[in-house]
């Protein structure tokens, strides 16, 4: 059985360390009743970050873009409007990626590490475009629409329940 609490703590700690290393003013909400794990004060604007653990499968980092409470009889819920970025930590690449919540799908998110093998896969979000670059990455954008560079979501790829990526 996977120790999901430990996995989550490692992910959140790694994203936090990357933000501190980038000299961001990091804030941590008290308790677990917020839809974001960390926040940064960027020129007086609160930037909310939801930490997600990524899994590298067949050249693609897969991560959840929603919370799920199926194990408690509930459903999934999107983070749109409640967080600004996903701070995705992938242990296999040992990198942190910042993906704007509004540019991510509402179910599973995909960041392609390896070049696409198909024409539809060439429209993928490339992981290198979302590698966390710190405050420069945030300040270069209009803070009214805080975002990072990148392309459209992965077309035709999905993570199966066992973590395998499949291309159509």
Beta strands, then each sheet from edge to edge (+ up, - down):
strand 1: 25-27
strand 2: 38-42
strand 3: 45-57
strand 4: 60-64
strand 5: 66-68
strand 6: 76-78
strand 7: 85-90
strand 8: 95-100
strand 9: 108-112
strand 10: 157-159
strand 11: 165-167
sheet 1: 1+ 2- 3+ 4- 9+
sheet 2: 1+ 2- 3+ 7+ 8-
sheet 3: 5+ 6-
sheet 4: 10+ 11-
end
